Amino acid sequence: MIKSMTGFGRGSAGKGPNKIDVEIRTVNSRFLETKIRGFNLDPILEIKVRNTLETSLQRGNVQVRFELKSGQDSQKLSFNRKRFEILQDVIKKIHVDYG
């Protein structure tokens, strides 16, 4: 398990006119504080993101920002549970191998 870290990361993914940007900022802190901002996430997805962070980190101030860029109405965004679970497995493997 990673105990603490300071860092910054940004990634994006999308298909066609739809694109999502995710930015993660971390700063050392005595306790673990997570803040998730951006468009209205499904509460279940937000809990999963928060739980993934909390199982990977022991302390620090973590800010996650989601930004949806769309040429169309953002209401058409859908959650791909299978892809999310695959990504979650990859993060867990990285944690086991390098954490």
NORMO-V641468 format. One record per backbone hydrogen bond with DSSP energy under -1.0 kcal/mol. CO is the residue of the C=O (numbers start at 1). NH is the residue of the N-H. Records with the same first field share a line. If there is no record, write none. Layout:
# NORMO-V641468
CO: NH ; NH
This chain:
# NORMO-V641468
2: 58
3: 59
7: 26
9: 24
11: 22
13: 20
15: 18
18: 15
19: 69
20: 13
21: 67
22: 11
23: 65
24: 9
25: 63
26: 7
27: 61
31: 60
33: 62
35: 64
37: 66
42: 46
43: 47
44: 48
45: 49
46: 50
47: 51
48: 52
49: 53
50: 54
51: 55
52: 56
53: 57
56: 2
60: 33
61: 27
62: 35
63: 25
64: 37
65: 23
67: 21
69: 19
73: 76
74: 77
79: 81
80: 84
81: 85
82: 86
83: 87
84: 88
85: 89
86: 90
87: 91
88: 92
89: 93
90: 94
91: 95
92: 96
93: 97
94: 98
95: 99
